[in-house]
Amino acid sequence: MSLQHSRIGIQVDYWLKDLNANVNEPFHVAVGGVPLSLFKIISTQLEIFRRNNIKPVFLFNGLNILRTDKPFSKPDHSAAMREKGWDFYLKGDLQSATTQFAAGEKYTGTHFIPNIIKFLRDCNVETFTAPYQARAQLAYFYQEGSLINGVYGGLELLMFGVPSVIFDIDFKHQVFTSVDFNAIMNDLQITWDQFVEVCILAGFDLAQTFPPIADHQENSWEAAYELIKIFGNGYNIIQNFQSQSPQLARANYLETFLRAKCLVEYHIIMDRSGKCRSLIPRGFPKDLHELVGPRMPDQVYYLISQNIISPQVVNNLASGVMVENCPFVDSQRYRETVINLTSLRTLILGILSSNLNGYHKNRKVITVRWYDPNSEVLMEHASEKVQSKLRKLLPPIFENEINQELSRQRRLGMKEMDFAFILNLIEHRKETAILNLETNPEKKEMSTPIEFYGTTLLHTLQILKFVKNGELTPYGKMLKNVDQRYQEPVIILIDLLREGHLNGDRLITSQSQPQYPYEREIALLTRIFTLCPVELKKGPEYTWMGPIDQELMAWNCIIKGYYKTYRNLLEMSLTSLYLSKKGSLGDFSNFYKISTRLPFFQESSTALGLILKSWLLERSANLPKRFPNCPKINEALQQGYILWGLVFGIVKQLTERSLLAPHTLQLFQDANLLLEQRNKDQEKGTPSK
């Protein structure tokens, strides 16, 4: 049998295991951003598929299965290991630092699923995100016949009815290894039902190994098989052992077993018509919601399946829990950021739930944080406070007004429809006393991508307080002239200024942190510079070879929190416009095109902050030699200078309006003087080239 000219369904979480083994970047987790080698490795694999005339179809997991344990109920020593890694690094023991970082934050491609999906789609490779687990969806695709004619993934796929599973492909020797379900069943002489129960007892990700055979380790499957032959089924096995062991009875493994079996037999898939049903088409058990959460409308699953929105916010609502995990570098400031963002994240939940049925509208959702796991903070997304904000959102912007404004702004040199475009549209509308609906009185619903995109940006600006009551706020007036390249960092930095968190105070209070002159000024400068991306050499042969910095990585964790929250806000605003039936698009693929244009997709790494810090502290440093991954250091620094100038100007304006304390402006002035002095020194030939 040959795989040439085949459409092979790829179980992505299984495929990522091989991918991860090839991503060898010891300090990536301490620099931030996407691994330098990731996309080159994926590109190489895609080229191998192409050369062998194989068309891969990548299937991703969707919503999570509800967990049965409490968040953070199991000991987690990863934060302590990461802290040890930083200690080793500061002492110059790079090998030990690498070991501790790897143990404390194992790289998994799951951290970058949105990036991987976007890269695959940009390469014209088919992707699909299942309603829940990809295994059941792969089984359905295979059963349909015309969608795929082979499956690559883990052997658990056999439980879901895949008759033949390819679990290894050796392209070098042009061979692949697969398992045939019928051949297995002929050898085992058991029923399909018994086979599923053996797999559950042996243990997989949906059920722990049956405790009495857990010590068998690699032979747990054979042990479970022998028990099935003796007792006939899993229920009898568990009952027999529980009657002899009160401790086992208290562990309630029977519930774990029945839960896993139900999830296998009734796992939700999406059929060709876009409707969700169980893999075995015989309806759902009445209590299935206790395993996967309350049923969402098919439209929500479809948005996820087409990678228009990520599952994160839907997961929070479906599970009733938003879990705040420990960042790579913990700090008191990060914890304050989590608290400050909770109200916005609650509003984002409200944007989604307000467009769903009564059960979802009033679904209890809590947030649990790693540093205080016994405290539950209620997220009141159905509260009047949230709903009143949503009711105040402006009506859609229609194409007629958008085109008029595009013509006007292009005459002024603006070319893109972005946040600044929307702010200028609102201001011009106010100046000319034009109400939106009067520009096109007969149009009541959106029907074009530009209308959905523009209205999504508008509602986001309102919620982030750049627009209020149809007018620009002082913050909106400062953002309206910012170039598109700098709008994302400026929005975040304005929010940090409002919270009083944009300063040079230390984030890490460890005694081992080195001290140096102008510490607060350098901290402020480097933090702002990190928000500008740097072009880095990419490929399996490249890994980060410059220095790393715990303070900057702590800052990067804070910025990442803002990026994820703002991205979720944009996605849920777009989802709300779709679910509320304020318009429709004939071609659903247009929603994906809109989604790819939405801002705040990926935060930058700490690279530019590290470069600037080296230059400020070691003026004679040879930057190209110190940062060999960065081929265009001067161009990157120039972008940082522009962003710094924008933010410095905003600080001056806010201070003049008494919206900022004078000491903040003083710190910026001191930092700017330091930057100017270093530049003068460079002109005299002191620092690097």
C-alpha positions as CSV (number, residue, x, y, z in Angstrom):
1,M,0.0,0.0,0.0
2,S,1.3,3.5,-0.9
3,L,0.4,6.8,0.7
4,Q,1.0,8.7,-2.6
5,H,-2.0,10.7,-3.9
6,S,-3.7,10.2,-0.5
7,R,-5.5,12.7,1.8
8,I,-4.1,12.0,5.2
9,G,-5.9,13.3,8.3
10,I,-3.3,14.4,10.8
11,Q,-4.0,14.3,14.6
12,V,-2.1,17.5,15.5
13,D,-1.5,16.8,19.2
14,Y,0.2,13.5,18.2
15,W,2.1,15.2,15.3
16,L,3.3,17.9,17.6
17,K,5.3,15.3,19.7
18,D,7.6,14.7,16.7
19,L,7.7,18.5,16.0
20,N,8.6,19.3,19.5
21,A,11.6,16.9,19.4
22,N,13.0,19.0,16.6
23,V,12.6,22.3,18.3
24,N,15.8,22.6,20.3
25,E,15.9,26.1,21.7
26,P,17.1,26.0,25.3
27,F,16.6,29.8,26.0
28,H,13.5,30.4,23.9
29,V,11.2,30.3,26.9
30,A,13.3,33.0,28.6
31,V,13.2,35.3,25.5
32,G,9.5,35.0,24.5
33,G,7.8,35.1,21.2
34,V,7.6,32.2,18.7
35,P,10.5,29.7,18.5
36,L,12.9,30.7,15.8
37,S,13.0,27.2,14.2
38,L,9.2,26.4,14.4
39,F,8.0,27.5,11.0
40,K,11.1,26.3,9.2
41,I,10.6,22.8,10.7
42,I,6.9,22.8,9.7
43,S,7.7,24.1,6.2
44,T,10.2,21.3,5.8
45,Q,7.6,18.7,6.8
46,L,5.1,20.2,4.4
47,E,7.6,20.0,1.6
48,I,8.2,16.3,2.3
49,F,4.4,15.7,2.1
50,R,4.3,17.6,-1.2
51,R,7.2,15.7,-2.7
52,N,5.5,12.4,-1.8
53,N,2.2,13.6,-3.3
54,I,0.5,13.4,0.1
55,K,-2.1,16.0,1.0
56,P,-2.2,16.5,4.8
57,V,-5.4,17.7,6.5
58,F,-4.5,18.9,10.0
59,L,-7.1,18.4,12.7
60,F,-6.8,20.3,16.0
61,N,-8.6,19.8,19.3
62,G,-11.3,22.3,20.2
63,L,-13.1,22.8,23.5
64,N,-11.7,21.0,26.6
65,I,-13.4,18.1,28.3
66,L,-14.5,19.2,31.8
67,R,-12.0,18.5,34.4
68,T,-13.0,16.4,37.5
69,D,-10.4,17.8,39.8
70,K,-10.0,21.3,41.2
71,P,-7.5,23.6,39.5
72,F,-4.0,23.5,41.2
73,S,-5.0,20.5,43.3
74,K,-1.8,18.7,42.3
75,P,1.6,19.9,43.3
76,D,3.5,21.9,40.7
77,H,7.2,22.6,41.2
78,S,7.7,24.2,37.8
79,A,7.9,27.8,39.1
80,A,10.6,26.8,41.6
81,M,12.6,25.1,38.9
82,R,12.4,28.2,36.7
83,E,13.5,30.3,39.6
84,K,16.5,28.0,40.0
85,G,17.2,28.4,36.3
86,W,17.5,32.1,36.6
87,D,19.7,31.8,39.7
88,F,22.1,29.5,37.7
89,Y,22.0,31.9,34.8
90,L,23.0,34.9,36.9
91,K,25.9,32.9,38.3
92,G,27.1,32.0,34.8
93,D,26.1,28.3,34.9
94,L,24.4,28.2,31.5
95,Q,24.2,24.4,31.4
96,S,22.3,24.1,34.7
97,A,20.1,27.1,33.7
98,T,19.1,25.3,30.5
99,T,18.3,22.1,32.4
100,Q,16.1,23.9,35.0
101,F,14.3,26.0,32.3
102,A,13.6,22.8,30.3
103,A,12.2,21.1,33.4
104,G,10.2,24.0,34.6
105,E,8.7,25.0,31.2
106,K,8.7,22.2,28.7
107,Y,8.2,23.5,25.2
108,T,5.0,22.2,23.6
109,G,3.7,23.3,20.3
110,T,0.3,23.7,22.0
111,H,1.5,27.1,23.2
112,F,1.5,28.3,19.6
113,I,-1.5,26.6,18.1
114,P,-3.0,29.8,16.6
115,N,0.4,30.6,15.0
116,I,0.7,27.1,13.6
117,I,-2.9,27.2,12.2
118,K,-2.2,30.6,10.6
119,F,1.1,29.4,9.1
120,L,-0.6,26.3,7.7
121,R,-3.5,28.3,6.2
122,D,-1.0,30.8,4.7
123,C,0.6,27.7,3.0
124,N,-2.8,26.7,1.6
125,V,-2.9,23.6,3.8
126,E,-6.2,22.4,5.1
127,T,-7.0,22.7,8.8
128,F,-10.0,22.0,10.9
129,T,-10.7,22.4,14.6
130,A,-13.0,19.8,16.1
131,P,-15.8,20.7,18.5
132,Y,-13.9,18.8,21.2
133,Q,-11.2,16.2,20.5
134,A,-9.7,15.7,17.1
135,R,-9.7,11.9,17.4
136,A,-13.5,11.6,17.1
137,Q,-13.6,14.1,14.2
138,L,-10.9,12.2,12.4
139,A,-13.0,9.0,12.8
140,Y,-16.0,10.8,11.2
141,F,-13.9,12.2,8.4
142,Y,-12.5,8.7,7.6
143,Q,-16.0,7.1,7.8
144,E,-17.3,9.7,5.2
145,G,-14.8,8.3,2.7
146,S,-14.3,11.4,0.5
147,L,-12.9,13.7,3.1
148,I,-9.7,11.7,4.0
149,N,-8.5,8.2,3.1
150,G,-5.9,7.7,5.8
151,V,-5.3,8.8,9.4
152,Y,-2.0,9.6,11.1
153,G,-2.1,9.7,14.9
154,G,-2.1,7.8,18.2
155,L,-3.4,4.3,18.7
156,E,-6.3,5.6,20.8
157,L,-7.9,6.5,17.4
158,L,-8.8,2.8,17.2
159,M,-11.2,3.3,20.1
160,F,-13.1,5.9,18.1
161,G,-13.7,3.5,15.2
162,V,-10.8,4.3,12.9
163,P,-10.2,1.0,11.1
164,S,-6.5,1.6,10.3
165,V,-4.1,4.0,12.1
166,I,-0.7,5.1,10.7
167,F,1.4,5.9,13.7
168,D,4.8,6.3,12.1
169,I,6.0,7.5,8.7
170,D,9.7,7.1,7.6
171,F,10.0,9.2,4.5
172,K,13.7,8.6,4.2
173,H,13.1,4.8,3.6
174,Q,9.7,5.3,2.1
175,V,7.9,3.1,4.6
176,F,5.1,3.7,7.1
177,T,3.8,1.7,10.1
178,S,0.1,1.2,10.8
179,V,-2.2,-0.9,12.9
180,D,-5.3,-2.6,11.5
181,F,-8.2,-2.8,13.8
182,N,-9.7,-6.0,12.3
183,A,-6.4,-7.8,12.5
184,I,-6.2,-6.9,16.2
185,M,-9.7,-8.0,16.9
186,N,-9.1,-11.3,15.2
187,D,-6.1,-11.9,17.4
188,L,-7.8,-10.8,20.6
189,Q,-11.1,-12.5,20.1
190,I,-13.1,-9.9,22.0
191,T,-15.9,-7.5,21.1
192,W,-15.4,-3.8,20.1
193,D,-17.1,-2.9,23.4
194,Q,-14.5,-5.0,25.3
195,F,-11.7,-3.5,23.3
196,V,-12.7,0.0,24.3
197,E,-12.9,-1.0,27.9
198,V,-9.5,-2.6,27.8
199,C,-8.1,0.7,26.5
200,I,-9.8,2.7,29.2
201,L,-8.5,0.4,32.0
202,A,-5.0,0.5,30.6
203,G,-5.2,4.3,30.8
204,F,-5.0,7.2,28.4
205,D,-5.5,11.0,28.6
206,L,-9.3,10.7,29.4
207,A,-8.8,8.1,32.2
208,Q,-6.0,7.1,34.5
209,T,-4.8,3.5,34.5
210,F,-6.9,1.2,36.7
211,P,-5.0,1.4,40.0
212,P,-4.6,-2.4,40.6
213,I,-2.7,-2.7,37.3
214,A,-0.9,0.7,37.4
215,D,2.3,-1.0,38.6
216,H,2.5,-3.0,35.3
217,Q,3.6,0.2,33.5
218,E,4.2,-0.8,29.9
219,N,2.2,-4.0,30.3
220,S,-0.9,-2.4,31.6
221,W,-2.8,-3.1,28.3
222,E,-2.0,-6.8,28.6
223,A,-3.0,-6.8,32.2
224,A,-6.3,-5.1,31.4
225,Y,-6.9,-7.6,28.5
226,E,-6.4,-10.6,30.8
227,L,-8.9,-9.1,33.3
228,I,-11.5,-8.6,30.6
229,K,-11.1,-12.2,29.5
230,I,-11.8,-13.3,33.1
231,F,-14.6,-10.9,34.1
232,G,-16.2,-10.2,30.8
233,N,-16.4,-6.4,31.1
234,G,-14.9,-3.4,32.8
235,Y,-17.8,-2.9,35.2
236,N,-17.4,-6.4,36.7
237,I,-13.7,-5.9,37.0
238,I,-14.0,-2.7,39.0
239,Q,-16.8,-4.0,41.2
240,N,-14.8,-7.1,42.0
241,F,-11.7,-5.2,43.0
242,Q,-13.6,-2.5,44.9
243,S,-15.3,-5.1,47.0
244,Q,-11.9,-6.3,48.2
245,S,-10.4,-2.8,48.7
246,P,-12.3,0.0,50.6
247,Q,-9.5,2.4,49.5
248,L,-10.2,1.7,45.9
249,A,-13.9,2.1,46.4
250,R,-13.3,5.5,47.9
251,A,-11.3,6.5,44.9
252,N,-14.4,5.9,42.8
253,Y,-12.6,4.6,39.7
254,L,-16.0,3.3,38.4
255,E,-17.1,6.9,37.8
256,T,-13.8,7.6,35.9
257,F,-14.3,4.5,33.8
258,L,-18.0,5.2,32.9
259,R,-17.1,8.9,32.2
260,A,-14.3,7.9,29.7
261,K,-16.5,5.3,28.0
262,C,-19.3,7.8,27.5
263,L,-16.8,10.3,26.0
264,V,-15.6,7.7,23.5
265,E,-19.0,6.5,22.5
266,Y,-20.8,9.8,22.4
267,H,-18.0,12.2,21.5
268,I,-19.4,15.3,19.7
269,I,-18.3,15.8,16.1
270,M,-19.4,18.2,13.3
271,D,-20.9,16.7,10.2
272,R,-20.7,17.9,6.7
273,S,-23.7,20.2,7.1
274,G,-22.1,22.0,10.0
275,K,-24.3,20.4,12.6
276,C,-22.9,18.8,15.7
277,R,-23.9,15.3,16.8
278,S,-22.4,12.3,18.5
279,L,-19.9,10.2,16.6
280,I,-22.3,7.3,16.8
281,P,-25.5,8.9,15.6
282,R,-27.9,7.7,18.3
283,G,-28.5,10.9,20.3
284,F,-26.8,12.2,23.4
285,P,-27.1,10.9,27.0
286,K,-29.0,13.4,29.1
287,D,-26.0,14.1,31.4
288,L,-23.4,14.6,28.6
289,H,-23.2,18.2,29.6
290,E,-21.6,17.1,32.9
291,L,-18.6,15.8,30.8
292,V,-18.2,18.5,28.1
293,G,-20.2,21.4,29.5
294,P,-23.4,22.9,28.2
295,R,-24.1,22.6,24.5
296,M,-23.1,25.6,22.5
297,P,-25.0,26.7,19.3
298,D,-23.7,25.1,16.2
299,Q,-22.6,28.5,15.0
300,V,-20.1,28.8,17.8
301,Y,-18.6,25.4,17.0
302,Y,-18.4,26.4,13.4
303,L,-16.5,29.6,14.1
304,I,-14.0,27.5,16.1
305,S,-13.8,24.9,13.4
306,Q,-12.9,27.4,10.8
307,N,-10.2,29.0,13.1
308,I,-12.1,32.3,13.1
309,I,-12.0,32.4,16.9
310,S,-9.8,30.5,19.4
311,P,-11.6,28.2,21.9
312,Q,-10.4,30.1,25.0
313,V,-13.3,32.3,25.9
314,V,-15.9,29.7,25.0
315,N,-13.9,27.2,27.2
316,N,-14.2,29.6,30.1
317,L,-18.0,29.9,29.7
318,A,-18.6,26.2,29.0
319,S,-16.5,25.0,31.9
320,G,-17.5,27.7,34.3
321,V,-13.9,28.3,35.3
322,M,-11.2,30.6,34.0
323,V,-7.9,29.3,35.3
324,E,-5.0,31.8,35.7
325,N,-1.8,29.8,35.5
326,C,1.6,30.9,36.8
327,P,3.5,32.9,34.2
328,F,7.1,32.0,33.2
329,V,8.3,34.8,35.5
330,D,6.0,35.6,38.4
331,S,5.9,39.1,39.9
332,Q,3.6,41.1,42.1
333,R,3.0,43.4,39.1
334,Y,1.8,40.5,37.0
335,R,-0.6,39.5,39.8
336,E,-1.9,43.1,39.9
337,T,-2.3,42.9,36.1
338,V,-4.4,39.8,36.4
339,I,-6.7,41.5,38.9
340,N,-6.9,44.7,36.8
341,L,-7.8,42.7,33.6
342,T,-10.5,40.7,35.4
343,S,-13.2,43.2,34.8
344,L,-12.4,43.4,31.0
345,R,-12.3,39.6,30.8
346,T,-15.7,39.5,32.6
347,L,-17.0,41.9,30.0
348,I,-15.6,39.7,27.2
349,L,-17.5,36.7,28.6
350,G,-20.6,38.9,28.7
351,I,-20.2,39.8,25.0
352,L,-20.4,36.0,24.2
353,S,-23.0,34.9,26.8
354,S,-25.4,37.8,26.0
355,N,-25.9,36.3,22.5
356,L,-26.6,32.8,23.8
357,N,-29.6,31.2,25.5
358,G,-30.8,31.8,29.0
359,Y,-28.7,29.0,30.5
360,H,-25.4,30.4,29.1
361,K,-26.5,34.0,29.9
362,N,-26.6,33.1,33.6
363,R,-23.9,30.5,33.7
364,K,-21.8,30.8,36.9
365,V,-18.2,31.5,36.0
366,I,-15.3,31.8,38.4
367,T,-11.7,32.6,38.1
368,V,-9.1,30.7,40.1
369,R,-5.5,32.0,40.4
370,W,-2.3,30.0,40.9
371,Y,-1.2,32.1,43.9
372,D,-4.5,31.7,45.8
373,P,-6.1,28.5,44.5
374,N,-8.6,28.2,47.4
375,S,-10.2,31.6,46.5
376,E,-12.8,31.8,43.8
377,V,-13.5,35.1,42.2
378,L,-17.0,35.4,40.6
379,M,-17.1,36.8,37.1
380,E,-20.5,38.4,36.9
381,H,-20.8,38.5,33.1
382,A,-24.6,38.7,33.3
383,S,-24.6,41.7,35.7
384,E,-26.4,44.9,34.9
385,K,-23.0,46.7,35.0
386,V,-21.8,44.5,32.1
387,Q,-25.0,44.5,30.2
388,S,-25.4,48.3,30.4
389,K,-21.9,48.7,28.8
390,L,-23.0,46.4,26.0
391,R,-26.2,48.3,25.4
392,K,-24.2,51.5,24.8
393,L,-22.2,50.0,22.0
394,L,-22.6,52.2,18.9
395,P,-24.6,50.9,15.9
396,P,-22.7,49.3,13.0
397,I,-20.6,51.3,10.5
398,F,-22.0,50.8,7.0
399,E,-20.1,50.6,3.7
400,N,-21.3,53.9,2.4
401,E,-19.8,55.8,5.3
402,I,-16.6,53.7,5.3
403,N,-16.0,54.3,1.6
404,Q,-16.6,58.1,2.0
405,E,-14.1,58.1,4.9
406,L,-11.6,56.0,3.0
407,S,-11.6,58.5,0.2
408,R,-11.2,61.4,2.6
409,Q,-8.4,59.9,4.6
410,R,-6.5,58.7,1.5
411,R,-6.4,62.3,0.4
412,L,-4.7,63.0,3.7
413,G,-2.2,60.2,3.2
414,M,-3.8,57.4,5.3
415,K,-4.1,54.1,3.5
416,E,-5.3,51.4,5.9
417,M,-8.5,50.7,7.7
418,D,-7.3,50.3,11.3
419,F,-7.9,51.7,14.8
420,A,-6.8,55.2,13.7
421,F,-9.1,55.1,10.7
422,I,-12.1,54.4,12.9
423,L,-11.1,57.1,15.4
424,N,-10.8,59.7,12.5
425,L,-14.2,58.5,11.1
426,I,-15.8,59.1,14.5
427,E,-14.3,62.5,14.8
428,H,-15.2,63.6,11.3
429,R,-18.7,62.3,11.9
430,K,-18.9,64.4,15.0
431,E,-17.5,67.5,13.2
432,T,-20.0,67.2,10.4
433,A,-22.9,66.3,12.7
434,I,-23.5,63.1,10.6
435,L,-25.3,60.3,12.3
436,N,-24.3,56.8,11.1
437,L,-27.7,55.7,10.1
438,E,-28.5,58.9,8.2
439,T,-25.7,58.1,5.7
440,N,-27.6,55.1,4.5
441,P,-31.1,55.2,6.1
442,E,-32.4,52.1,4.2
443,K,-29.6,49.8,5.3
444,K,-30.3,48.0,8.6
445,E,-27.9,45.0,8.5
446,M,-24.2,44.5,7.7
447,S,-23.5,42.6,4.5
448,T,-19.8,43.1,3.6
449,P,-16.5,42.1,5.3
450,I,-15.5,45.8,5.6
451,E,-18.6,46.5,7.7
452,F,-18.0,43.6,10.1
453,Y,-14.3,44.5,10.4
454,G,-14.9,48.2,11.0
455,T,-17.7,47.7,13.5
456,T,-15.5,45.1,15.4
457,L,-12.8,47.7,15.7
458,L,-15.3,50.4,16.7
459,H,-16.7,48.3,19.6
460,T,-13.2,47.4,20.8
461,L,-12.3,51.1,20.9
462,Q,-15.4,51.8,22.9
463,I,-14.8,49.1,25.4
464,L,-11.1,50.2,25.8
465,K,-12.3,53.8,26.5
466,F,-10.9,55.4,23.4
467,V,-14.5,56.3,22.3
468,K,-17.3,57.4,24.7
469,N,-20.8,58.6,23.8
470,G,-19.9,58.8,20.2
471,E,-16.9,61.0,20.8
472,L,-13.2,60.5,21.1
473,T,-11.8,60.5,24.7
474,P,-8.5,62.2,25.3
475,Y,-6.8,58.8,24.8
476,G,-8.6,58.4,21.5
477,K,-7.4,61.8,20.3
478,M,-3.8,60.6,21.0
479,L,-4.3,57.3,19.2
480,K,-5.9,58.7,16.1
481,N,-2.7,59.9,14.5
482,V,-0.6,56.8,15.4
483,D,0.8,54.8,12.5
484,Q,-0.7,51.2,12.2
485,R,2.7,49.7,13.1
486,Y,2.6,51.2,16.5
487,Q,-1.1,51.1,17.4
488,E,-1.0,47.8,19.3
489,P,1.9,48.8,21.6
490,V,0.5,52.3,22.1
491,I,-2.9,51.0,23.1
492,I,-1.3,48.7,25.7
493,L,1.1,51.4,27.0
494,I,-1.8,53.9,27.4
495,D,-3.7,51.3,29.5
496,L,-0.6,50.8,31.6
497,L,-0.2,54.5,32.1
498,R,-3.9,54.7,33.2
499,E,-3.2,52.0,35.7
500,G,0.0,53.7,36.9
501,H,2.1,50.6,35.9
502,L,4.4,52.1,33.2
503,N,7.4,53.0,35.2
504,G,10.9,51.8,36.0
505,D,10.2,50.0,39.3
506,R,11.7,46.6,39.7
507,L,9.5,43.6,39.0
508,I,11.8,41.1,40.5
509,T,12.9,41.7,44.1
510,S,15.4,38.9,44.3
511,Q,18.7,39.9,45.9
512,S,20.6,38.1,43.2
513,Q,19.5,40.7,40.6
514,P,22.4,42.9,39.5
515,Q,22.3,46.6,40.1
516,Y,23.5,49.3,37.7
517,P,23.4,53.1,37.1
518,Y,20.2,54.6,35.8
519,E,18.3,51.4,36.6
520,R,14.8,52.9,36.5
521,E,15.4,54.9,33.3
522,I,16.9,51.9,31.5
523,A,14.1,49.6,32.8
524,L,11.5,52.1,31.3
525,L,13.3,52.4,28.0
526,T,13.8,48.7,27.5
527,R,10.3,47.8,28.4
528,I,8.9,50.1,25.8
529,F,11.4,49.0,23.2
530,T,10.4,45.3,23.7
531,L,7.0,46.0,22.2
532,C,8.6,46.5,18.8
533,P,9.3,43.3,16.9
534,V,12.8,42.4,15.7
535,E,13.6,40.5,12.5
536,L,15.4,37.3,13.6
537,K,17.1,34.6,11.6
538,K,14.9,31.6,11.6
539,G,15.5,27.9,11.0
540,P,16.5,24.6,12.8
541,E,20.1,25.8,12.8
542,Y,19.2,28.9,14.8
543,T,18.6,29.4,18.5
544,W,18.7,32.5,20.6
545,M,22.4,33.2,21.2
546,G,22.2,36.5,23.0
547,P,21.7,37.3,26.7
548,I,18.5,36.9,28.5
549,D,17.0,39.0,31.3
550,Q,14.6,38.0,34.1
551,E,13.2,41.5,34.5
552,L,12.4,41.9,30.8
553,M,10.8,38.4,30.7
554,A,8.6,39.4,33.7
555,W,7.6,42.4,31.7
556,N,6.9,40.2,28.6
557,C,4.6,38.1,30.7
558,I,2.5,41.1,31.5
559,I,2.4,42.2,27.9
560,K,1.3,38.7,26.9
561,G,-1.6,39.0,29.3
562,Y,-2.8,42.2,27.6
563,Y,-2.3,40.7,24.1
564,K,-4.4,37.6,24.8
565,T,-7.1,39.7,26.5
566,Y,-7.4,42.2,23.7
567,R,-7.4,39.5,21.1
568,N,-10.2,37.7,22.8
569,L,-12.1,41.0,23.0
570,L,-11.8,41.5,19.2
571,E,-12.8,37.9,18.5
572,M,-15.8,38.0,20.8
573,S,-16.9,41.3,19.3
574,L,-16.8,39.8,15.9
575,T,-18.6,36.7,17.2
576,S,-21.3,38.9,18.8
577,L,-22.0,40.7,15.5
578,Y,-22.5,37.3,13.8
579,L,-24.6,35.7,16.5
580,S,-26.8,38.7,17.1
581,K,-27.8,38.6,13.4
582,K,-26.8,42.2,12.8
583,G,-25.7,41.1,9.4
584,S,-24.5,38.2,7.3
585,L,-21.9,37.4,4.8
586,G,-22.7,35.2,1.8
587,D,-19.3,33.5,1.8
588,F,-18.5,32.3,5.3
589,S,-14.8,32.2,4.4
590,N,-14.9,36.0,4.6
591,F,-15.1,35.7,8.4
592,Y,-11.7,34.0,8.4
593,K,-10.3,36.8,6.3
594,I,-11.6,39.3,8.8
595,S,-10.2,37.3,11.7
596,T,-6.7,37.3,10.1
597,R,-6.8,41.1,9.9
598,L,-7.7,41.5,13.6
599,P,-4.9,43.1,15.7
600,F,-3.2,41.7,18.8
601,F,-2.4,38.3,17.3
602,Q,1.1,37.8,18.7
603,E,3.2,39.8,21.2
604,S,6.8,40.4,20.4
605,S,9.7,38.9,22.2
606,T,12.1,40.7,24.6
607,A,14.8,40.8,21.8
608,L,14.8,44.6,21.2
609,G,14.8,45.4,24.9
610,L,17.8,43.1,25.3
611,I,19.6,44.8,22.5
612,L,18.9,48.3,23.9
613,K,20.0,47.3,27.4
614,S,23.3,45.9,26.1
615,W,23.9,49.1,24.2
616,L,23.0,51.3,27.1
617,L,25.1,49.4,29.7
618,E,28.0,48.4,27.4
619,R,28.5,51.2,25.0
620,S,31.6,49.6,23.5
621,A,29.7,46.3,22.9
622,N,29.7,44.8,19.4
623,L,26.0,44.4,19.0
624,P,26.0,42.3,15.8
625,K,28.4,39.9,17.4
626,R,26.5,39.8,20.7
627,F,23.2,39.3,18.9
628,P,24.0,37.1,15.9
629,N,20.3,36.2,15.4
630,C,19.5,39.9,14.6
631,P,20.6,40.8,11.0
632,K,19.0,44.3,11.1
633,I,19.8,45.7,14.5
634,N,19.9,49.4,13.5
635,E,16.6,49.2,11.7
636,A,15.0,47.6,14.7
637,L,16.4,50.2,17.1
638,Q,15.0,52.9,14.8
639,Q,11.5,51.4,15.2
640,G,12.0,51.5,19.0
641,Y,13.0,55.2,18.9
642,I,9.8,56.0,17.0
643,L,7.7,54.2,19.5
644,W,9.5,55.8,22.4
645,G,8.9,59.2,20.8
646,L,5.2,58.5,20.5
647,V,4.8,57.4,24.0
648,F,6.9,60.3,25.4
649,G,4.6,62.7,23.5
650,I,1.5,61.0,24.9
651,V,2.9,61.3,28.5
652,K,3.5,65.0,28.0
653,Q,-0.1,65.5,26.8
654,L,-1.6,63.4,29.6
655,T,0.4,65.3,32.1
656,E,-0.8,68.7,30.7
657,R,-4.4,67.4,31.0
658,S,-3.7,66.4,34.6
659,L,-4.4,62.8,33.7
660,L,-0.9,61.6,34.8
661,A,1.1,62.4,38.0
662,P,4.1,64.7,37.3
663,H,6.6,62.1,38.6
664,T,5.8,59.9,35.6
665,L,6.7,62.7,33.2
666,Q,9.9,63.3,35.2
667,L,11.0,59.7,34.8
668,F,10.3,59.9,31.1
669,Q,12.3,63.1,30.8
670,D,15.2,61.5,32.7
671,A,15.1,58.4,30.5
672,N,15.0,60.6,27.4
673,L,18.0,62.5,28.5
674,L,19.9,59.3,29.0
675,L,19.0,58.1,25.5
676,E,20.0,61.4,24.0
677,Q,23.3,61.3,25.9
678,R,24.1,57.8,24.7
679,N,23.3,58.8,21.1
680,K,25.7,61.8,21.4
681,D,28.4,59.4,22.8
682,Q,27.9,57.1,19.8
683,E,28.3,60.0,17.4
684,K,31.6,60.7,19.1
685,G,32.6,57.1,18.4
686,T,32.3,55.6,21.8
687,P,29.7,52.9,21.4
688,S,29.4,50.0,19.1
689,K,29.1,49.3,15.7
